[in-house]
Amino acid sequence: MVKTFMTIAGLVLCVAGGVQAQDRVQVQGASPDLYVLHTVKKGETLYSLGRSYSLSPKEIASENNISAEQGLQLGQSVKIPLNNTNFSQKTDAGGTPVYHKVEEKETLYRLSVNHNKVSLDNIRRWNNMTGDGLQKDGFVIVGYLKGAGIPASTPVASNPSTPPPATHPVSTPPATTPTPTPSTPAPTTPVVTTPAAGTTPAPPVTKPDQQAPPESPATTPTPAPATNTGTTKPAPASSAGSSFEQLYNQQTSNGKSVTAEKGPGGWFKSNASPGKYYALHNTAPRGTIIKVTNPLNGKFIYAKVLEAIPQIKQNEGLIIKLSDSALEALGTNEAKFYCQLNYEE
């Protein structure tokens, strides 16, 4: 009797786990052609799919090269495009989460590029991530289907052989996504500009307070670095990167174990939060903090390495590529600029 009960309980758990894996909506393709696959159930039509996925029936028919008169067949796999109409990757996005299955050696930066350059901070927030590491075959939320989303009776399972839920790096982040609204308290912080009445660098200091990511609670500091009037050494370009500065000091033993490098640098477009700078570098391992200095004005920043510089013609000769927000912090707007690098030996 006990064995029979345990067997039944095991079957129930297996079925429940299978349903959970099947209900997950998995993204396919890469920017700009992102989509999900839907398996047609009994009674479904182009019009019912249009309502479920917030798209016009004509758009779904065109994407799949079928006519409205032809209709759908039971078990047919239908391509549902993800666009601005039915897919959101904004900070306050809500609805049905859309997952990406992590591939081997895939980085957070590459995942962002392949999915409409979604903000790295948004990915971390949606998935409760504390770092940039990804687990192979894990599932990461990259956005949300707008509107009512997919009915529970018609799950989308673009990869039926998904691993058990225990391997997922994220438990159930969708329920927590509407809560982070860091932009709402921001209006109270611009008043801080008043203490800088006698100083010229005061205006740009209020910029990092507009959008502080959860991973850096201490990165919205006071404008103290901008009012450093009694020293001859230039202050860092942004005090919001102080956490990266601390990591740099740890990695280099407070500057005692440093490799120096000089040469041309470039930049790439990024959705990183103000005061957070990221880099592409060919030899420094991922996660290394590099101190980047502009020798022309002495300004410097600390940038975290995401991955190697892509080997294409436009990157020939570059020793580093920085996220675009770092250019303003370094006081340059050149496509290529001369810089000095310091990082862990």
N, C-alpha and C positions, 0 to 999 in steps of 0.2 A: 504493500500500500504506500509506504514511504517512498520507494523507488519510483512508483507511478506518479506521485505528486511532484517529485523533483524533476522528473522528465517533462511533465506538462509545464512547470514553472520555467524550465530552461527554454522550451519552445516559445513561450510567451515573450521572454526577454529577447530572443533572437529575432522574432517578428517585429517587436517594438524598435530594436536597433536598426533593422532593415528599413522600416518606414521612415525613421528619422533621417537616414542617409538618403533615401529616395526623395524626401521632401526638400532637400537642399537644392537651391537654384544655382547652377554652375555656369559661369561665363565661358564663352568660347571665342576664338579669334584674338586679334590684337588691334590696337588703334589704327585706323578709324573704323574698322569693321568688327565691332563687338556684337555678340548675339548670344541667345540661349536656344536650346532645342526643346521643343514641346512634342510629346507623344499624344496623338489624338485619341480621346476617349469616346465612348458611345454617346451620341447625341450632340457632339461638339461641331460647330460650324465656324466659318471665317468670321462671322459677326460675333459669336460668343467669345472667340479668341481675341477679337479686337477689343471687346469690353474688358476682358481679364487683363490684357496687357496694355491698355490705353493707347491703342493704335487703330488706324482705319483698316477695315477689311481689305481695301484695295492695296494698301501698303504691304500687308502680309502676303497677299496673292502675288504681287509683283516680285517680292523678295524670293518667293519660292517657284516662280514661273508657272503659276496655275491660274485658271480663270475662275471668276465668281460662280459661273454656271457649272464648272466641273466639280466644285465642292471638295470635301475632305474625306479620306478613307480611314477606317478604324485601324489604329496602330501606326498611322503615317507619322513620320518625323518632320515637323515643321520648324523652319528657321524663324525666330522672332528677333528682329534687329533691336539693338539698344541705342537710343538716341536721346536728344534733349526732351523729347515728348514724354517718354516713359521711363527714363533712367536719370537718377540724380547722384552726384558725387560731392554735393555741397556739405559744409560742416553740419548743418541742421537737417540733413536728409533723413527721411523716414519711409517706412513701407516694408516691402519684402526684401531681405538682404540678398545680395548676389555675391557668390563666393568664387574665388580663384583657387585652383589646386596647385600648390607650390611644386615647382620642378627642381631637379637636382642642381645645386650651386646657384640657384636664383637669388638675387639680392632684392632688398626692398626698393632700391632705386630703379632697377630694371622692371620690377613689377609695376611701379608707378608709370614709367614711360609707356609700357605696353597697354595701359588702361587709362588713356586720355590724360596722362600726367596728373593723376589724382594726387592731392596733397599728401605728403608723407605723414604729416601730423594727423590728418583725418584717418588714414589707415591705422595708425597706432591707437587713436581714440576708439574707433569702431571695434577694434579687436583686443582692447585692454593690454596693449603691448608696452613693455617697459624698455625695450631696446630695439635694435634693427635686425636681429637674427630671425631667420625663417627655417621651419622644419620641413624637410622633403615629404611630400604627400599630405602635408597639413592643408587646412582650408582657411583662407583669409578673405574677409569681406572687402570688396572693392567699390561698393556702391549699393543703391537701393532702387527697386522698382517702384515707381510712383503709383498713387491711387490705391484701388482696392487690392491690387496684386493678384496672385494666383490662388484660386479656390483650393481649399484643403483636399477636395476630392479629385483634383487634377494636378498632382505633383509633377514637377519637371526634374528628371534625373538624367542629365546628359552623360553621366559616368556611373553606370549601375554597379561597378566594382569598387566603390569607395571603401576605404578602410573603416574599422570600427570607430565610433565617436571618441574613444579614449585617446586616439592619436591626434585629435584636433587640437591645435594650440589655443583655440578659443572655445569657451563653453557656450554661453548664450548671450552674445553682445547686443542683439537687436533691441532687447527691452531697455537697455541703458542709453541708446543713442540719442533720444530726444533731450536727455537731461543736460549734457554739456553745452552750456551757452555762455562761453567766455566773453562774448562780445557785449553782453548786457551790462556788466558792471563797469565797462570801459569808460562810459561818459563821465564818471566821477573823477577819473585820473588826470584829465588834461589840466585841472586846476594847479597841478604841481609845477606848471611853467612859471608861476609867480616868483619862486625864490631865485630864478635866474635873471632878475631884472637888469643886473649890471654886467651880464656876461653875454657874449655873442653866440657861443655854441649852443645856447639853451633850446632853440626851436626843434632841432632834430632829436633831442633826448626823449620827447614824449612819444615817439614813434613806436618803440618796442612794446609799450604798454597796451596797445590796441588788441593784441592777439597772442597772449602768452600761452604756450602749450603746456599740458598737464605734466610733462616730464621735467619741466624746469621751473619749479615754484620760486626759485631764488634768482631767476633770470629777468625780473622786471625791477631792477634796482633803481635807486635814486640817481639823479644826474651828477653824482659826485665826480666820476671820471672826467666829465666835460668841463668841470670848474677847477681843474688842477692848474693853478696859476703860478705856483712857486717852484716848478720843476722845469728842467730843460728837456727831459725825455718826453716824447709824445705819448699820450694815453692810447689805449686800444680804441679802434674805430667804433666799437659798440660794447657797452658793458653787459649787454644781454647775453653775450657768449661766455660769461665768466665760468660756466660749468665746463666748457671745452678748454678754457685756460687751465682750470684745475686738473683736468685729465692730462693736458700737455705737460704740466709740471710733474705729475706722477710718472708719466711715461719716460720723461727725459731726466728724472732725478733732479728736478728744479734747474734744468738747463745744463747739467754737467755731462750728459751723454747725448750729444746732438749731432746730427748730420746736416751740413749746409749745402744749399744748391741755389744756383742763380741762372736765370734765363727767361724766355718769354712765356707768358701765361695767357689763357683764353677764358671764356665763360660759357655757361649753358643756362637755359631758362629753367627756373625752378619755382615751385609753390611753397618753398620753405618759409616758416614764420620769420618776421623781422628779428634781426639779431642772431639768427641761427644760420651758419654758413657751412656749405658742404663742398667737397672737392673730388675730382677724379685724378688719380696719380698712378703711374705705371709700376712703381717699385714698392711704395709704402703699403703694408697690408691693410685690408679693410678694417675700419675702426680707429686707425692712427689719426692723431690730431696733429695738423701741420700749422705752424705759425707762418703766415704769409705777410711779408713787409713790402711796402712800396718805397724804394730808396729815394724817390724824388721828393716825398713829403714826410717820410718817417712814419706814416700811418700803418697799422698792422691789425690783422684779425686772426682768429683761430678757426680752422675749418676741419671737419671730420671727413675722412676718406670713405667714399661709398664703393668705388670699384676702379678698374683701370680705364685709361683714356682710350676710346674707340680708335682703332687703327684705320683711319680714313685720311684722305689727302688734306682736308682742311685742318687736321690736327698735327700735321708734320712739324716736328721741332718743338712742340709745346712741352713744358715740364709739368704743367698743372692746368686744370680747368676748374673754375670756381662757379658756384651758383651766382646768378646775376645780381642779387642783392649785395654781394660782397664788393662789387665794383664801386658803388656809391660810398661804401664804408672806407674803401681804400683811396677815394678821391680821384678816380679815373673813369673815363667813359670810352676808352679805346678798345677796339675789337681784340687787339693783342697788346699786352703791356709788360714791361720789364718788372720782375719781382725777385725777391729773395725768399727762400724756403728754409725752415728749420724744423726738424722732426727727429724722432727717436732713431738712434743708430741701429 
